[in-house]
Amino acid sequence: MSENMTSYIADAEKALLHTYNRFQIVLDHGDGVKLYDTDGKEYLDFVAGIAVFAFGYNNKTYNDALKAQIDKIIHTSNYFYNVPAIEAAKKFKKASGMDRIFFTNSGAEAIEGALKTARKYAFLKDGKTDHEIIAMNHSFHGRTFGALSVTGNPHYREAFEPMIGNIRFADMNDIESVKEQITDKTCAIILETVQGEGGIYPADRAFLTELRRICDERDILLILDEIQCGMGRTGTMFAYEQYGIRPDVVTSAKALGCGVPVGAFAMTEKVGAHSLSAGDHGSTYGGNPLACAAVSKVFDIFEELHILENVKTVAPYLSEKLDELMGKHDCIIAHRGMGLMQGLEFNMPVGEIINKAMDKGLILINAGTNIIRFVPPLTISKKNVDEMVEILALAISYSESGTHSFTV
Ligand SMILES: *Cc1c(COP(=O)(O)O)cnc(C)c1O
């Protein structure tokens, strides 16, 4: 590492709150599916800023749209209409099948909005304030209090108790465990269509279909968190399309702005008409013209670049190559995923493999201690998959061979 990079890192550790154990590189710029650090070293990117940069870095159409919006107006406040927000909302409706959209600044805020929607919907029915929400073990919904309260990882919650209250946890893909938690007070069930941070666990078709049926029967809101698995990642704009169901409320973020901080929660007409109304919710920045110009352009670029078609072509290839890799290495014990959201589970911590891959010019990330997660830009090619697998195989062999003692 150059002295230059070492000194950046030293400065960072003196000024930034240490809430992340960061990789020891400073990223400088990106182009397509490649990233470059401040020393000019090139990396093949299989993380996309954690499922954010759907069409890769430095897309000219996207950059030009943002620059044009900056020169017009960046912010107006939500007391006025703005054209980019109108355009973005129309495109989101079309892509999601939802009817009413609220733009936020992040994923966690989209979750907060979805939870408030569910409580208000139930409140308007019976005037009570003791409603319950069911969430899944191993889920991840974000770091703010509401989102943390429905995050099924006690380790993330422990030091910050008490949570918002009246949350019950069930197991993903275990319908009986959900039924056990349902009471007359249940107002919503929230889950990720494909669990991300928790280790890449897609919902089973039978499980999700049955949840939809139960929610319909009891007028419970089904909230699907598609912050990571939505926006084309699984081969359809939203993963739930592949299950033949529609949620009552959906949350989005990550690839929604492809780098500009923006999220959204959206709902059906029925829920929109019977939940949050004027004065119930707001955000100074949420849905501002700059963020919405990005969202609007993102939807256009998905069509121009035939992103979904590319996912449908490359994902089966990635899946096949990861199966092959599992066949060759005993330390890989499971392979799961949907589209370009895949995970390999190891019988050991994967920190060393990820660091070795980085040395060799490949950026990967974990999901939990023992799982490597693959969430590349949706524009990757089969050739990029080959390059990735070649480096990963080397990194695994290195780890298997040895007495190395590095952990994440
Ligand atoms: C990343 C993520 C969040 C939180 O989004 P932030 O923008 O980091 O607040 C919530 N849910 C899921 C499924 C996520 O992957």
The ligand as a MOL file (V3000), in Angstrom:
LIG
                    3D

  0  0  0     0  0            999 V3000
M  V30 BEGIN CTAB
M  V30 COUNTS 15 15 0 0 0
M  V30 BEGIN ATOM
M  V30 1 C -29.8870 -2.3020 3.3180 0
M  V30 2 C -31.2090 -2.7640 3.7530 0
M  V30 3 C -32.0370 -1.9820 4.5810 0
M  V30 4 C -31.5970 -0.6590 5.1520 0
M  V30 5 O -31.3490 0.2820 4.1650 0
M  V30 6 P -30.4700 1.5960 4.5330 0
M  V30 7 O -30.5210 2.4200 3.2820 0
M  V30 8 O -29.0870 1.1060 4.8570 0
M  V30 9 O -31.1130 2.2580 5.6940 0
M  V30 10 C -33.2910 -2.4630 4.8920 0
M  V30 11 N -33.7260 -3.6430 4.4110 0
M  V30 12 C -32.9610 -4.4210 3.6220 0
M  V30 13 C -33.4940 -5.7130 3.1150 0
M  V30 14 C -31.6690 -4.0170 3.2880 0
M  V30 15 O -30.9020 -4.8030 2.5300 0
M  V30 END ATOM
M  V30 BEGIN BOND
M  V30 1 1 1 2
M  V30 2 1 2 3
M  V30 3 2 2 14
M  V30 4 1 3 4
M  V30 5 2 3 10
M  V30 6 1 4 5
M  V30 7 1 5 6
M  V30 8 2 6 7
M  V30 9 1 6 8
M  V30 10 1 6 9
M  V30 11 1 10 11
M  V30 12 2 11 12
M  V30 13 1 12 13
M  V30 14 1 12 14
M  V30 15 1 14 15
M  V30 END BOND
M  V30 END CTAB
M  END
